[in-house]
Amino acid sequence: MELLLDRFPSPLGDILLVSDGAFLRAIEFEDAEARLHQLLRLHYGRYHLSDARDPGGFSGKIRRYMEGELRIIDDIPVATGGTPFQRDVWAALRTIPLGSTISYGALARQIGRPKAVRAVGLANGANPVSIVVPCHRVIGSNGALTGYGGGIERKRWLLRHEGCPLPARAGLPQKSLFEGVC
């Protein structure tokens, strides 16, 4: 598979963006480049990356999101590999409203698999298109900011950027579980 790679700065560190020109295929932070390659191999098998500036206009949209134009990422077309279950989880992630969070359990119920909470967590963690497929909006059932491939501080930044007032410490409970707004 032929893919295009752009690298650009953001307030959270340099971002690696992978596209085929028509669809966004992956986003990762530069300090997790090994994870990016692991996910690309897992989802697409053999692939080749060529450097490109703003493929499909997606890098520009991510930059504008980072600058505060939050809704610009809502309509970015994504295409991923993954299992049907993972793709169901990732599609459900895109329905979480801006400024809201959801627990892993609530997300499992939303996709009709209420007992698959751990599997939902694993699918969430395998999301290759972070930020646009907003896995950062998923939190623990007690409101704790749990697991994010980019790190908890980036997760906290993204949620605050999107208007979620969070407690000073990530482990403190909060009232926002998609059933409510942050």
C-alpha positions in Angstrom: 0.0 0.0 0.0 1.3 3.4 -1.0 0.8 6.0 1.8 1.8 9.6 2.3 3.5 10.9 5.5 3.5 14.5 6.8 5.3 15.7 9.9 4.3 19.0 11.5 4.5 20.7 14.9 1.6 21.0 17.3 1.2 22.2 20.9 1.5 18.6 21.9 4.6 17.8 20.0 5.3 16.9 16.4 2.5 15.0 14.7 2.9 12.2 12.1 0.0 12.1 9.7 -0.5 9.3 7.2 -2.9 9.5 4.3 -3.5 7.9 1.0 -4.5 11.3 -0.4 -8.2 10.6 -0.2 -8.5 9.3 3.4 -6.7 9.9 6.7 -5.2 6.5 7.6 -3.2 7.3 10.8 -2.1 10.0 13.3 0.5 9.6 15.9 2.8 11.7 17.9 6.5 11.7 16.8 7.7 10.2 20.1 5.6 7.1 19.3 6.7 6.6 15.7 7.4 2.9 16.4 3.8 2.5 17.4 2.7 4.1 14.2 4.7 1.6 12.1 3.3 -1.2 14.2 -0.3 -0.1 13.6 0.3 0.4 9.9 1.8 -3.1 9.6 -1.1 -4.6 11.6 -3.8 -2.8 9.6 -2.3 -2.9 6.1 0.5 -5.5 6.0 3.1 -4.2 3.6 3.1 -0.4 3.0 5.4 2.3 1.8 5.6 5.8 3.1 6.5 8.8 0.9 7.0 12.2 2.4 4.3 14.6 1.4 3.2 18.1 2.5 -0.4 18.3 3.8 -1.7 15.2 1.9 -5.4 15.6 1.2 -5.4 18.9 3.2 -5.6 16.8 6.4 -2.5 18.3 8.1 -3.9 21.8 7.6 -7.2 20.7 9.2 -5.4 19.2 12.2 -3.4 22.4 12.6 -6.6 24.4 12.5 -8.2 22.1 15.1 -5.1 22.7 17.3 -5.6 26.4 16.9 -9.2 26.3 18.1 -11.3 25.5 15.0 -12.5 22.3 16.8 -15.3 21.2 14.4 -13.0 21.1 11.4 -12.1 17.5 12.1 -15.7 16.2 12.2 -15.9 15.6 8.5 -12.4 14.3 7.8 -12.8 11.0 5.9 -10.9 8.2 7.6 -10.2 4.7 6.4 -8.7 2.0 8.6 -8.0 -1.7 8.7 -9.0 -3.5 11.8 -11.6 -6.1 12.7 -15.3 -5.4 12.3 -15.5 -5.0 16.1 -12.7 -2.5 16.1 -14.3 -0.5 13.3 -17.6 -0.5 15.1 -15.9 0.9 18.2 -14.1 3.5 16.1 -17.3 4.5 14.4 -19.0 4.9 17.8 -16.1 7.1 18.9 -16.9 9.6 16.2 -20.4 10.0 17.6 -19.2 11.3 20.9 -20.1 15.0 20.9 -17.4 17.6 21.1 -17.0 18.6 24.8 -18.3 15.3 26.1 -16.8 12.1 27.4 -18.0 8.5 27.7 -17.0 5.6 29.8 -15.8 2.4 28.3 -18.9 0.6 29.7 -21.2 3.2 28.2 -19.4 2.8 24.8 -19.8 -1.0 25.0 -23.5 -0.6 25.6 -23.8 1.9 22.8 -22.4 -0.6 20.3 -24.7 -3.3 21.7 -22.0 -5.3 23.4 -22.5 -4.4 27.1 -20.2 -7.2 28.4 -17.3 -6.3 26.0 -15.9 -3.4 28.1 -12.3 -4.7 28.0 -12.5 -5.5 24.3 -13.8 -1.9 23.8 -10.8 -0.7 25.7 -8.4 -2.7 23.6 -10.1 -1.5 20.4 -9.9 2.1 21.7 -6.2 1.6 22.3 -5.6 0.2 18.8 -7.2 3.3 17.2 -4.8 4.4 14.5 -6.5 7.8 13.9 -6.3 9.5 17.2 -7.7 13.1 17.6 -10.0 12.7 14.6 -11.4 9.4 15.9 -11.6 10.8 19.4 -10.4 8.0 21.6 -9.3 10.7 24.1 -13.0 11.2 25.0 -13.2 7.8 26.6 -12.6 7.8 30.4 -12.9 5.3 33.3 -16.3 4.6 34.8 -15.2 6.6 37.9 -14.3 9.6 35.7 -10.6 8.9 35.8 -8.5 9.8 32.7 -7.3 6.4 31.9 -5.0 5.1 29.1 -4.2 7.1 26.0 -1.5 6.2 23.5 -0.2 9.7 23.5 -0.1 9.9 27.3 -2.4 11.2 30.0 -1.1 14.8 29.8 -2.0 14.9 26.1 -5.4 13.4 26.8 -6.0 16.1 29.5 -4.9 18.8 27.1 -7.2 17.6 24.3 -10.2 17.4 26.6 -9.6 20.9 28.0 -9.0 22.2 24.5 -12.4 20.8 23.6 -14.0 22.5 26.5 -14.0 19.8 29.2 -13.1 21.3 32.6 -11.2 18.6 34.3 -10.0 18.2 37.9 -6.4 19.1 38.5 -5.4 15.5 39.1 -6.3 12.9 36.4 -7.5 10.3 38.9 -10.2 12.4 40.5 -13.8 11.6 39.6 -15.7 13.9 37.3 -19.4 14.1 36.3 -19.0 13.8 32.5 -19.8 10.3 31.1 -21.4 11.2 27.8 -24.6 11.1 29.6 -23.6 14.7 30.4 -21.3 17.3 29.1 -17.9 18.1 30.6 
